[in-house]
């Protein structure tokens, strides 16, 4: 599907990280440069750089290090 783009990242969303692919298990909306913030269930993709994401592979990443995987069915 061309032109399809994910609008939100939520719990369970598959993302590419520097540690490989992983599913989101936690999202924290943070001040810039901080690791801890307000826990949220989902976030718009354009706000991902203000978040820290936890993944099912045991790693965490800042939002600018995360790219949601778009499924092409």
N, CA, C and O atoms as a Tripos MOL2 file, in Angstrom:
@<TRIPOS>MOLECULE
protein
  292   291    73     0     0
PROTEIN
NO_CHARGES

@<TRIPOS>ATOM
      1 N           0.8460   -1.1820    0.0000 N.3       1 UNK1
      2 CA          0.0000    0.0000    0.0000 C.3       1 UNK1
      3 C           0.8760    1.2240    0.0000 C.2       1 UNK1
      4 O           1.5820    1.4860    0.9740 O.2       1 UNK1
      5 N           0.8440    1.9440   -1.0300 N.am      2 UNK2
      6 CA          1.6360    3.1490   -1.1180 C.3       2 UNK2
      7 C           0.9480    4.3080   -0.4290 C.2       2 UNK2
      8 O          -0.2720    4.4460   -0.5080 O.2       2 UNK2
      9 N           1.7100    5.1320    0.2370 N.am      3 UNK3
     10 CA          1.1620    6.2980    0.8940 C.3       3 UNK3
     11 C           0.6070    6.0290    2.2870 C.2       3 UNK3
     12 O           0.2520    6.9680    3.0000 O.2       3 UNK3
     13 N           0.5260    4.7470    2.6890 N.am      4 UNK4
     14 CA          0.0320    4.4390    4.0300 C.3       4 UNK4
     15 C           1.1230    4.7430    5.0370 C.2       4 UNK4
     16 O           2.2750    4.3430    4.8700 O.2       4 UNK4
     17 N           0.7460    5.4450    6.0680 N.am      5 UNK5
     18 CA          1.7060    5.7840    7.0990 C.3       5 UNK5
     19 C           1.0450    5.6300    8.4580 C.2       5 UNK5
     20 O          -0.0940    6.0580    8.6410 O.2       5 UNK5
     21 N           1.7310    5.0350    9.4010 N.am      6 UNK6
     22 CA          1.1870    4.8560   10.7410 C.3       6 UNK6
     23 C           1.0590    6.2250   11.4010 C.2       6 UNK6
     24 O           1.9900    7.0270   11.3420 O.2       6 UNK6
     25 N          -0.0840    6.5000   12.0280 N.am      7 UNK7
     26 CA         -0.3440    7.7840   12.6780 C.3       7 UNK7
     27 C          -0.0010    7.7570   14.1660 C.2       7 UNK7
     28 O           0.3600    8.7850   14.7380 O.2       7 UNK7
     29 N          -0.1120    6.5780   14.7980 N.am      8 UNK8
     30 CA          0.1560    6.4520   16.2270 C.3       8 UNK8
     31 C           1.0530    5.2540   16.5070 C.2       8 UNK8
     32 O           1.0650    4.2740   15.7610 O.2       8 UNK8
     33 N           1.7950    5.3550   17.5860 N.am      9 UNK9
     34 CA          2.5420    4.2250   18.1210 C.3       9 UNK9
     35 C           1.8620    3.8940   19.4490 C.2       9 UNK9
     36 O           1.6670    4.7750   20.2870 O.2       9 UNK9
     37 N           1.5020    2.6200   19.6380 N.am     10 UNK10
     38 CA          0.8400    2.2190   20.8770 C.3      10 UNK10
     39 C           1.4440    0.9130   21.3620 C.2      10 UNK10
     40 O           2.3150    0.3390   20.7090 O.2      10 UNK10
     41 N           0.9790    0.4530   22.5030 N.am     11 UNK11
     42 CA          1.4740   -0.8020   23.0600 C.3      11 UNK11
     43 C           1.3020   -1.9140   22.0310 C.2      11 UNK11
     44 O           0.2330   -2.0600   21.4370 O.2      11 UNK11
     45 N           2.3510   -2.6900   21.8250 N.am     12 UNK12
     46 CA          2.2930   -3.7870   20.8770 C.3      12 UNK12
     47 C           2.7350   -3.4300   19.4690 C.2      12 UNK12
     48 O           2.8610   -4.3180   18.6250 O.2      12 UNK12
     49 N           2.9750   -2.1450   19.1890 N.am     13 UNK13
     50 CA          3.4260   -1.7310   17.8600 C.3      13 UNK13
     51 C           4.8430   -2.2620   17.6120 C.2      13 UNK13
     52 O           5.7220   -2.1130   18.4610 O.2      13 UNK13
     53 N           5.0560   -2.8710   16.4640 N.am     14 UNK14
     54 CA          6.3720   -3.3760   16.0750 C.3      14 UNK14
     55 C           7.2070   -2.2190   15.5390 C.2      14 UNK14
     56 O           6.7620   -1.4790   14.6610 O.2      14 UNK14
     57 N           8.4150   -2.0660   16.0690 N.am     15 UNK15
     58 CA          9.2960   -0.9650   15.6720 C.3      15 UNK15
     59 C          10.6910   -1.4790   15.3700 C.2      15 UNK15
     60 O          11.1260   -2.4960   15.9110 O.2      15 UNK15
     61 N          11.3880   -0.7560   14.4930 N.am     16 UNK16
     62 CA         12.8110   -0.9950   14.2500 C.3      16 UNK16
     63 C          13.5980   -0.1560   15.2400 C.2      16 UNK16
     64 O          13.3140    1.0270   15.4260 O.2      16 UNK16
     65 N          14.6000   -0.7780   15.8820 N.am     17 UNK17
     66 CA         15.4910   -0.0640   16.7910 C.3      17 UNK17
     67 C          16.9250   -0.4810   16.4660 C.2      17 UNK17
     68 O          17.1450   -1.3270   15.5990 O.2      17 UNK17
     69 N          17.8760    0.0950   17.1420 N.am     18 UNK18
     70 CA         19.2660   -0.2980   16.8810 C.3      18 UNK18
     71 C          19.5630   -1.6950   17.4150 C.2      18 UNK18
     72 O          20.6140   -2.2630   17.1170 O.2      18 UNK18
     73 N          18.6440   -2.2500   18.2020 N.am     19 UNK19
     74 CA         18.7830   -3.6120   18.7150 C.3      19 UNK19
     75 C          17.9350   -4.6040   17.9220 C.2      19 UNK19
     76 O          17.7630   -5.7450   18.3520 O.2      19 UNK19
     77 N          17.4110   -4.1930   16.7870 N.am     20 UNK20
     78 CA         16.5410   -5.0340   15.9770 C.3      20 UNK20
     79 C          15.0860   -4.6760   16.2050 C.2      20 UNK20
     80 O          14.7750   -3.6720   16.8460 O.2      20 UNK20
     81 N          14.2000   -5.5010   15.6770 N.am     21 UNK21
     82 CA         12.7760   -5.2370   15.8300 C.3      21 UNK21
     83 C          12.3010   -5.6500   17.2180 C.2      21 UNK21
     84 O          12.7940   -6.6170   17.7990 O.2      21 UNK21
     85 N          11.3410   -4.9010   17.7320 N.am     22 UNK22
     86 CA         10.7530   -5.2130   19.0210 C.3      22 UNK22
     87 C           9.3730   -4.6090   19.1320 C.2      22 UNK22
     88 O           9.0610   -3.6260   18.4610 O.2      22 UNK22
     89 N           8.5370   -5.2020   19.9870 N.am     23 UNK23
     90 CA          7.1980   -4.6710   20.2280 C.3      23 UNK23
     91 C           7.2310   -3.7580   21.4480 C.2      23 UNK23
     92 O           7.8830   -4.0540   22.4490 O.2      23 UNK23
     93 N           6.5160   -2.6460   21.3430 N.am     24 UNK24
     94 CA          6.4630   -1.6550   22.4110 C.3      24 UNK24
     95 C           5.7290   -2.2320   23.6270 C.2      24 UNK24
     96 O           4.6170   -2.7460   23.5030 O.2      24 UNK24
     97 N           6.3600   -2.1400   24.7970 N.am     25 UNK25
     98 CA          5.7270   -2.5800   26.0410 C.3      25 UNK25
     99 C           5.5020   -1.4140   27.0040 C.2      25 UNK25
    100 O           4.8040   -1.5610   28.0070 O.2      25 UNK25
    101 N           6.0960   -0.2510   26.6990 N.am     26 UNK26
    102 CA          5.9230    0.9200   27.5460 C.3      26 UNK26
    103 C           6.2800    2.1880   26.7910 C.2      26 UNK26
    104 O           7.1940    2.1940   25.9670 O.2      26 UNK26
    105 N           5.5470    3.2710   27.0780 N.am     27 UNK27
    106 CA          5.8050    4.5720   26.4560 C.3      27 UNK27
    107 C           5.7730    5.6190   27.5570 C.2      27 UNK27
    108 O           4.8230    5.6760   28.3390 O.2      27 UNK27
    109 N           6.8140    6.4530   27.6190 N.am     28 UNK28
    110 CA          6.8590    7.5620   28.5720 C.3      28 UNK28
    111 C           7.0540    8.8580   27.8050 C.2      28 UNK28
    112 O           8.0200    9.0020   27.0560 O.2      28 UNK28
    113 N           6.1430    9.7980   27.9900 N.am     29 UNK29
    114 CA          6.2490   11.1350   27.4070 C.3      29 UNK29
    115 C           7.1240   11.9560   28.3330 C.2      29 UNK29
    116 O           6.7810   12.1480   29.4990 O.2      29 UNK29
    117 N           8.2670   12.4520   27.8240 N.am     30 UNK30
    118 CA          9.2960   13.0630   28.6660 C.3      30 UNK30
    119 C           9.6600   14.4610   28.2080 C.2      30 UNK30
    120 O           9.3470   14.8680   27.0900 O.2      30 UNK30
    121 N          10.3270   15.1870   29.0920 N.am     31 UNK31
    122 CA         10.9880   16.4260   28.7100 C.3      31 UNK31
    123 C          12.1760   16.0390   27.8270 C.2      31 UNK31
    124 O          12.7040   14.9340   27.9550 O.2      31 UNK31
    125 N          12.5940   16.9210   26.9480 N.am     32 UNK32
    126 CA         13.6950   16.6390   26.0370 C.3      32 UNK32
    127 C          14.9540   16.2600   26.8200 C.2      32 UNK32
    128 O          15.3720   16.9810   27.7270 O.2      32 UNK32
    129 N          15.5530   15.1180   26.4600 N.am     33 UNK33
    130 CA         16.7810   14.6440   27.0850 C.3      33 UNK33
    131 C          16.5950   13.8490   28.3650 C.2      33 UNK33
    132 O          17.5700   13.3410   28.9190 O.2      33 UNK33
    133 N          15.3690   13.7310   28.8460 N.am     34 UNK34
    134 CA         15.0960   12.9750   30.0640 C.3      34 UNK34
    135 C          14.6980   11.5490   29.7210 C.2      34 UNK34
    136 O          14.2470   11.2780   28.6090 O.2      34 UNK34
    137 N          14.8640   10.6260   30.6840 N.am     35 UNK35
    138 CA         14.4900    9.2300   30.4550 C.3      35 UNK35
    139 C          13.1540    8.8730   31.0810 C.2      35 UNK35
    140 O          12.5100    7.9150   30.6520 O.2      35 UNK35
    141 N          12.7260    9.6230   32.0860 N.am     36 UNK36
    142 CA         11.4910    9.3080   32.7960 C.3      36 UNK36
    143 C          10.4740   10.4190   32.5930 C.2      36 UNK36
    144 O          10.8200   11.5990   32.5280 O.2      36 UNK36
    145 N           9.2060   10.0160   32.4940 N.am     37 UNK37
    146 CA          8.1560   10.9960   32.2920 C.3      37 UNK37
    147 C           6.8000   10.4090   32.6120 C.2      37 UNK37
    148 O           6.6710    9.5500   33.4840 O.2      37 UNK37
    149 N           5.7940   10.8770   31.9040 N.am     38 UNK38
    150 CA          4.4200   10.4420   32.1180 C.3      38 UNK38
    151 C           4.1600    9.2110   31.2640 C.2      38 UNK38
    152 O           4.4160    9.2280   30.0600 O.2      38 UNK38
    153 N           3.6590    8.1530   31.8670 N.am     39 UNK39
    154 CA          3.3350    6.9270   31.1420 C.3      39 UNK39
    155 C           2.0620    7.1390   30.3340 C.2      39 UNK39
    156 O           1.0510    7.6080   30.8570 O.2      39 UNK39
    157 N           2.1240    6.7880   29.0480 N.am     40 UNK40
    158 CA          0.9670    6.9050   28.1550 C.3      40 UNK40
    159 C           0.7600    5.5760   27.4330 C.2      40 UNK40
    160 O           1.6890    4.7770   27.3180 O.2      40 UNK40
    161 N          -0.4550    5.3420   26.9480 N.am     41 UNK41
    162 CA         -0.7920    4.1060   26.2320 C.3      41 UNK41
    163 C          -0.4630    4.1980   24.7390 C.2      41 UNK41
    164 O          -0.1390    3.1930   24.1070 O.2      41 UNK41
    165 N          -0.5470    5.4190   24.1770 N.am     42 UNK42
    166 CA         -0.2450    5.6180   22.7540 C.3      42 UNK42
    167 C           0.1920    7.0560   22.5400 C.2      42 UNK42
    168 O          -0.0830    7.9350   23.3560 O.2      42 UNK42
    169 N           0.8820    7.2790   21.4190 N.am     43 UNK43
    170 CA          1.4060    8.6110   21.1100 C.3      43 UNK43
    171 C           1.3750    8.8020   19.5960 C.2      43 UNK43
    172 O           1.6160    7.8530   18.8490 O.2      43 UNK43
    173 N           1.0810   10.0230   19.1370 N.am     44 UNK44
    174 CA          1.1460   10.3130   17.7110 C.3      44 UNK44
    175 C           2.6070   10.2320   17.2580 C.2      44 UNK44
    176 O           3.5140   10.6150   17.9970 O.2      44 UNK44
    177 N           2.8240    9.7340   16.0490 N.am     45 UNK45
    178 CA          4.1820    9.5360   15.5230 C.3      45 UNK45
    179 C           4.9720   10.8410   15.5170 C.2      45 UNK45
    180 O           6.1790   10.8280   15.7560 O.2      45 UNK45
    181 N           4.3130   11.9650   15.2480 N.am     46 UNK46
    182 CA          5.0500   13.2350   15.2040 C.3      46 UNK46
    183 C           5.5150   13.7040   16.5890 C.2      46 UNK46
    184 O           6.2630   14.6770   16.6810 O.2      46 UNK46
    185 N           5.0890   13.0320   17.6640 N.am     47 UNK47
    186 CA          5.5510   13.3530   19.0150 C.3      47 UNK47
    187 C           6.5110   12.3020   19.5740 C.2      47 UNK47
    188 O           6.9060   12.3890   20.7370 O.2      47 UNK47
    189 N           6.8900   11.3200   18.7720 N.am     48 UNK48
    190 CA          7.7190   10.2170   19.2620 C.3      48 UNK48
    191 C           9.0830   10.6580   19.7640 C.2      48 UNK48
    192 O           9.6590   10.0030   20.6320 O.2      48 UNK48
    193 N           9.6120   11.7570   19.2340 N.am     49 UNK49
    194 CA         10.9360   12.2310   19.6650 C.3      49 UNK49
    195 C          10.9220   12.7690   21.0930 C.2      49 UNK49
    196 O          11.9840   13.0200   21.6630 O.2      49 UNK49
    197 N           9.7500   12.9470   21.6750 N.am     50 UNK50
    198 CA          9.6200   13.4050   23.0610 C.3      50 UNK50
    199 C           9.3570   12.2370   24.0090 C.2      50 UNK50
    200 O           8.9970   12.4440   25.1680 O.2      50 UNK50
    201 N           9.5390   11.0020   23.5140 N.am     51 UNK51
    202 CA          9.2030    9.8160   24.3010 C.3      51 UNK51
    203 C          10.3960    8.8940   24.4760 C.2      51 UNK51
    204 O          11.3860    8.9610   23.7480 O.2      51 UNK51
    205 N          10.2590    8.0220   25.4820 N.am     52 UNK52
    206 CA         11.1620    6.8900   25.6720 C.3      52 UNK52
    207 C          10.2920    5.6460   25.5680 C.2      52 UNK52
    208 O           9.2240    5.5690   26.1770 O.2      52 UNK52
    209 N          10.7620    4.6650   24.7860 N.am     53 UNK53
    210 CA         10.0030    3.4430   24.5350 C.3      53 UNK53
    211 C          10.7070    2.2480   25.1640 C.2      53 UNK53
    212 O          11.9270    2.1190   25.0610 O.2      53 UNK53
    213 N           9.9460    1.3790   25.8120 N.am     54 UNK54
    214 CA         10.4370    0.0980   26.3100 C.3      54 UNK54
    215 C           9.9620   -0.9790   25.3480 C.2      54 UNK54
    216 O           8.8690   -0.8870   24.7900 O.2      54 UNK54
    217 N          10.8040   -2.0160   25.1530 N.am     55 UNK55
    218 CA         10.4860   -3.0660   24.1880 C.3      55 UNK55
    219 C          10.5330   -4.4430   24.8210 C.2      55 UNK55
    220 O          11.1490   -4.6450   25.8680 O.2      55 UNK55
    221 N           9.8680   -5.3870   24.1650 N.am     56 UNK56
    222 CA          9.8030   -6.7610   24.6620 C.3      56 UNK56
    223 C          11.1490   -7.4820   24.5940 C.2      56 UNK56
    224 O          11.2860   -8.5710   25.1530 O.2      56 UNK56
    225 N          12.1400   -6.9030   23.9250 N.am     57 UNK57
    226 CA         13.4670   -7.5190   23.8550 C.3      57 UNK57
    227 C          14.3620   -7.0800   25.0220 C.2      57 UNK57
    228 O          15.5490   -7.4010   25.0550 O.2      57 UNK57
    229 N          13.7740   -6.3340   25.9880 N.am     58 UNK58
    230 CA         14.5150   -5.9240   27.1760 C.3      58 UNK58
    231 C          15.2570   -4.6120   27.0460 C.2      58 UNK58
    232 O          15.9180   -4.1880   27.9950 O.2      58 UNK58
    233 N          15.1700   -3.9640   25.9130 N.am     59 UNK59
    234 CA         15.8700   -2.6990   25.6890 C.3      59 UNK59
    235 C          14.8920   -1.5310   25.7280 C.2      59 UNK59
    236 O          13.6780   -1.7200   25.6480 O.2      59 UNK59
    237 N          15.4330   -0.3270   25.8510 N.am     60 UNK60
    238 CA         14.6500    0.8900   25.7240 C.3      60 UNK60
    239 C          15.3750    1.8020   24.7430 C.2      60 UNK60
    240 O          16.5810    1.6740   24.5350 O.2      60 UNK60
    241 N          14.6250    2.7250   24.1400 N.am     61 UNK61
    242 CA         15.1890    3.6440   23.1500 C.3      61 UNK61
    243 C          14.4960    4.9920   23.2490 C.2      61 UNK61
    244 O          13.3100    5.0690   23.5710 O.2      61 UNK61
    245 N          15.2500    6.0660   22.9680 N.am     62 UNK62
    246 CA         14.6450    7.3750   22.8030 C.3      62 UNK62
    247 C          13.8490    7.3640   21.5030 C.2      62 UNK62
    248 O          14.1490    6.5910   20.5930 O.2      62 UNK62
    249 N          12.8490    8.2120   21.4180 N.am     63 UNK63
    250 CA         11.9610    8.2380   20.2600 C.3      63 UNK63
    251 C          12.6500    8.4740   18.9310 C.2      63 UNK63
    252 O          12.2060    7.9480   17.9110 O.2      63 UNK63
    253 N          13.7310    9.2570   18.9150 N.am     64 UNK64
    254 CA         14.4190    9.5100   17.6480 C.3      64 UNK64
    255 C          15.1990    8.2940   17.1600 C.2      64 UNK64
    256 O          15.7220    8.3040   16.0460 O.2      64 UNK64
    257 N          15.2840    7.2470   17.9800 N.am     65 UNK65
    258 CA         15.9710    6.0170   17.6050 C.3      65 UNK65
    259 C          14.9970    4.9240   17.1730 C.2      65 UNK65
    260 O          15.4060    3.7940   16.9030 O.2      65 UNK65
    261 N          13.7040    5.2610   17.1080 N.am     66 UNK66
    262 CA         12.6450    4.2930   16.8600 C.3      66 UNK66
    263 C          11.9170    4.6150   15.5570 C.2      66 UNK66
    264 O          11.5760    5.7690   15.2940 O.2      66 UNK66
    265 N          11.6800    3.5660   14.7290 N.am     67 UNK67
    266 CA         10.8980    3.7110   13.5080 C.3      67 UNK67
    267 C           9.8220    2.6320   13.5050 C.2      67 UNK67
    268 O          10.1330    1.4400   13.4970 O.2      67 UNK67
    269 N           8.5400    3.0550   13.5110 N.am     68 UNK68
    270 CA          7.4780    2.0320   13.4740 C.3      68 UNK68
    271 C           7.5060    1.2570   12.1580 C.2      68 UNK68
    272 O           7.7450    1.8250   11.0920 O.2      68 UNK68
    273 N           7.2590   -0.0460   12.2530 N.am     69 UNK69
    274 CA          7.2150   -0.9010   11.0670 C.3      69 UNK69
    275 C           5.7940   -0.8210   10.4890 C.2      69 UNK69
    276 O           4.8070   -0.9950   11.2040 O.2      69 UNK69
    277 N           5.7180   -0.5580    9.1920 N.am     70 UNK70
    278 CA          4.4260   -0.4890    8.5250 C.3      70 UNK70
    279 C           4.1910   -1.8150    7.8300 C.2      70 UNK70
    280 O           4.9940   -2.2290    6.9940 O.2      70 UNK70
    281 N           3.0940   -2.4880    8.1670 N.am     71 UNK71
    282 CA          2.7570   -3.7570    7.5280 C.3      71 UNK71
    283 C           2.1410   -3.5190    6.1610 C.2      71 UNK71
    284 O           1.1820   -2.7590    6.0300 O.2      71 UNK71
    285 N           2.6870   -4.1650    5.1470 N.am     72 UNK72
    286 CA          2.1200   -4.1160    3.7930 C.3      72 UNK72
    287 C           1.3930   -5.4110    3.5310 C.2      72 UNK72
    288 O           2.0180   -6.4280    3.2300 O.2      72 UNK72
    289 N           0.0720   -5.3850    3.6440 N.am     73 UNK73
    290 CA         -0.7100   -6.6080    3.4780 C.3      73 UNK73
    291 C          -1.0460   -6.8330    2.0590 C.2      73 UNK73
    292 O          -1.7040   -7.8190    1.7290 O.2      73 UNK73
@<TRIPOS>BOND
     1     1     2 1
     2     2     3 1
     3     3     4 2
     4     3     5 am
     5     5     6 1
     6     6     7 1
     7     7     8 2
     8     7     9 am
     9     9    10 1
    10    10    11 1
    11    11    12 2
    12    11    13 am
    13    13    14 1
    14    14    15 1
    15    15    16 2
    16    15    17 am
    17    17    18 1
    18    18    19 1
    19    19    20 2
    20    19    21 am
    21    21    22 1
    22    22    23 1
    23    23    24 2
    24    23    25 am
    25    25    26 1
    26    26    27 1
    27    27    28 2
    28    27    29 am
    29    29    30 1
    30    30    31 1
    31    31    32 2
    32    31    33 am
    33    33    34 1
    34    34    35 1
    35    35    36 2
    36    35    37 am
    37    37    38 1
    38    38    39 1
    39    39    40 2
    40    39    41 am
    41    41    42 1
    42    42    43 1
    43    43    44 2
    44    43    45 am
    45    45    46 1
    46    46    47 1
    47    47    48 2
    48    47    49 am
    49    49    50 1
    50    50    51 1
    51    51    52 2
    52    51    53 am
    53    53    54 1
    54    54    55 1
    55    55    56 2
    56    55    57 am
    57    57    58 1
    58    58    59 1
    59    59    60 2
    60    59    61 am
    61    61    62 1
    62    62    63 1
    63    63    64 2
    64    63    65 am
    65    65    66 1
    66    66    67 1
    67    67    68 2
    68    67    69 am
    69    69    70 1
    70    70    71 1
    71    71    72 2
    72    71    73 am
    73    73    74 1
    74    74    75 1
    75    75    76 2
    76    75    77 am
    77    77    78 1
    78    78    79 1
    79    79    80 2
    80    79    81 am
    81    81    82 1
    82    82    83 1
    83    83    84 2
    84    83    85 am
    85    85    86 1
    86    86    87 1
    87    87    88 2
    88    87    89 am
    89    89    90 1
    90    90    91 1
    91    91    92 2
    92    91    93 am
    93    93    94 1
    94    94    95 1
    95    95    96 2
    96    95    97 am
    97    97    98 1
    98    98    99 1
    99    99   100 2
   100    99   101 am
   101   101   102 1
   102   102   103 1
   103   103   104 2
   104   103   105 am
   105   105   106 1
   106   106   107 1
   107   107   108 2
   108   107   109 am
   109   109   110 1
   110   110   111 1
   111   111   112 2
   112   111   113 am
   113   113   114 1
   114   114   115 1
   115   115   116 2
   116   115   117 am
   117   117   118 1
   118   118   119 1
   119   119   120 2
   120   119   121 am
   121   121   122 1
   122   122   123 1
   123   123   124 2
   124   123   125 am
   125   125   126 1
   126   126   127 1
   127   127   128 2
   128   127   129 am
   129   129   130 1
   130   130   131 1
   131   131   132 2
   132   131   133 am
   133   133   134 1
   134   134   135 1
   135   135   136 2
   136   135   137 am
   137   137   138 1
   138   138   139 1
   139   139   140 2
   140   139   141 am
   141   141   142 1
   142   142   143 1
   143   143   144 2
   144   143   145 am
   145   145   146 1
   146   146   147 1
   147   147   148 2
   148   147   149 am
   149   149   150 1
   150   150   151 1
   151   151   152 2
   152   151   153 am
   153   153   154 1
   154   154   155 1
   155   155   156 2
   156   155   157 am
   157   157   158 1
   158   158   159 1
   159   159   160 2
   160   159   161 am
   161   161   162 1
   162   162   163 1
   163   163   164 2
   164   163   165 am
   165   165   166 1
   166   166   167 1
   167   167   168 2
   168   167   169 am
   169   169   170 1
   170   170   171 1
   171   171   172 2
   172   171   173 am
   173   173   174 1
   174   174   175 1
   175   175   176 2
   176   175   177 am
   177   177   178 1
   178   178   179 1
   179   179   180 2
   180   179   181 am
   181   181   182 1
   182   182   183 1
   183   183   184 2
   184   183   185 am
   185   185   186 1
   186   186   187 1
   187   187   188 2
   188   187   189 am
   189   189   190 1
   190   190   191 1
   191   191   192 2
   192   191   193 am
   193   193   194 1
   194   194   195 1
   195   195   196 2
   196   195   197 am
   197   197   198 1
   198   198   199 1
   199   199   200 2
   200   199   201 am
   201   201   202 1
   202   202   203 1
   203   203   204 2
   204   203   205 am
   205   205   206 1
   206   206   207 1
   207   207   208 2
   208   207   209 am
   209   209   210 1
   210   210   211 1
   211   211   212 2
   212   211   213 am
   213   213   214 1
   214   214   215 1
   215   215   216 2
   216   215   217 am
   217   217   218 1
   218   218   219 1
   219   219   220 2
   220   219   221 am
   221   221   222 1
   222   222   223 1
   223   223   224 2
   224   223   225 am
   225   225   226 1
   226   226   227 1
   227   227   228 2
   228   227   229 am
   229   229   230 1
   230   230   231 1
   231   231   232 2
   232   231   233 am
   233   233   234 1
   234   234   235 1
   235   235   236 2
   236   235   237 am
   237   237   238 1
   238   238   239 1
   239   239   240 2
   240   239   241 am
   241   241   242 1
   242   242   243 1
   243   243   244 2
   244   243   245 am
   245   245   246 1
   246   246   247 1
   247   247   248 2
   248   247   249 am
   249   249   250 1
   250   250   251 1
   251   251   252 2
   252   251   253 am
   253   253   254 1
   254   254   255 1
   255   255   256 2
   256   255   257 am
   257   257   258 1
   258   258   259 1
   259   259   260 2
   260   259   261 am
   261   261   262 1
   262   262   263 1
   263   263   264 2
   264   263   265 am
   265   265   266 1
   266   266   267 1
   267   267   268 2
   268   267   269 am
   269   269   270 1
   270   270   271 1
   271   271   272 2
   272   271   273 am
   273   273   274 1
   274   274   275 1
   275   275   276 2
   276   275   277 am
   277   277   278 1
   278   278   279 1
   279   279   280 2
   280   279   281 am
   281   281   282 1
   282   282   283 1
   283   283   284 2
   284   283   285 am
   285   285   286 1
   286   286   287 1
   287   287   288 2
   288   287   289 am
   289   289   290 1
   290   290   291 1
   291   291   292 2
@<TRIPOS>SUBSTRUCTURE
     1 UNK1         2 RESIDUE 1 A UNK
     2 UNK2         6 RESIDUE 1 A UNK
     3 UNK3        10 RESIDUE 1 A UNK
     4 UNK4        14 RESIDUE 1 A UNK
     5 UNK5        18 RESIDUE 1 A UNK
     6 UNK6        22 RESIDUE 1 A UNK
     7 UNK7        26 RESIDUE 1 A UNK
     8 UNK8        30 RESIDUE 1 A UNK
     9 UNK9        34 RESIDUE 1 A UNK
    10 UNK10       38 RESIDUE 1 A UNK
    11 UNK11       42 RESIDUE 1 A UNK
    12 UNK12       46 RESIDUE 1 A UNK
    13 UNK13       50 RESIDUE 1 A UNK
    14 UNK14       54 RESIDUE 1 A UNK
    15 UNK15       58 RESIDUE 1 A UNK
    16 UNK16       62 RESIDUE 1 A UNK
    17 UNK17       66 RESIDUE 1 A UNK
    18 UNK18       70 RESIDUE 1 A UNK
    19 UNK19       74 RESIDUE 1 A UNK
    20 UNK20       78 RESIDUE 1 A UNK
    21 UNK21       82 RESIDUE 1 A UNK
    22 UNK22       86 RESIDUE 1 A UNK
    23 UNK23       90 RESIDUE 1 A UNK
    24 UNK24       94 RESIDUE 1 A UNK
    25 UNK25       98 RESIDUE 1 A UNK
    26 UNK26      102 RESIDUE 1 A UNK
    27 UNK27      106 RESIDUE 1 A UNK
    28 UNK28      110 RESIDUE 1 A UNK
    29 UNK29      114 RESIDUE 1 A UNK
    30 UNK30      118 RESIDUE 1 A UNK
    31 UNK31      122 RESIDUE 1 A UNK
    32 UNK32      126 RESIDUE 1 A UNK
    33 UNK33      130 RESIDUE 1 A UNK
    34 UNK34      134 RESIDUE 1 A UNK
    35 UNK35      138 RESIDUE 1 A UNK
    36 UNK36      142 RESIDUE 1 A UNK
    37 UNK37      146 RESIDUE 1 A UNK
    38 UNK38      150 RESIDUE 1 A UNK
    39 UNK39      154 RESIDUE 1 A UNK
    40 UNK40      158 RESIDUE 1 A UNK
    41 UNK41      162 RESIDUE 1 A UNK
    42 UNK42      166 RESIDUE 1 A UNK
    43 UNK43      170 RESIDUE 1 A UNK
    44 UNK44      174 RESIDUE 1 A UNK
    45 UNK45      178 RESIDUE 1 A UNK
    46 UNK46      182 RESIDUE 1 A UNK
    47 UNK47      186 RESIDUE 1 A UNK
    48 UNK48      190 RESIDUE 1 A UNK
    49 UNK49      194 RESIDUE 1 A UNK
    50 UNK50      198 RESIDUE 1 A UNK
    51 UNK51      202 RESIDUE 1 A UNK
    52 UNK52      206 RESIDUE 1 A UNK
    53 UNK53      210 RESIDUE 1 A UNK
    54 UNK54      214 RESIDUE 1 A UNK
    55 UNK55      218 RESIDUE 1 A UNK
    56 UNK56      222 RESIDUE 1 A UNK
    57 UNK57      226 RESIDUE 1 A UNK
    58 UNK58      230 RESIDUE 1 A UNK
    59 UNK59      234 RESIDUE 1 A UNK
    60 UNK60      238 RESIDUE 1 A UNK
    61 UNK61      242 RESIDUE 1 A UNK
    62 UNK62      246 RESIDUE 1 A UNK
    63 UNK63      250 RESIDUE 1 A UNK
    64 UNK64      254 RESIDUE 1 A UNK
    65 UNK65      258 RESIDUE 1 A UNK
    66 UNK66      262 RESIDUE 1 A UNK
    67 UNK67      266 RESIDUE 1 A UNK
    68 UNK68      270 RESIDUE 1 A UNK
    69 UNK69      274 RESIDUE 1 A UNK
    70 UNK70      278 RESIDUE 1 A UNK
    71 UNK71      282 RESIDUE 1 A UNK
    72 UNK72      286 RESIDUE 1 A UNK
    73 UNK73      290 RESIDUE 1 A UNK
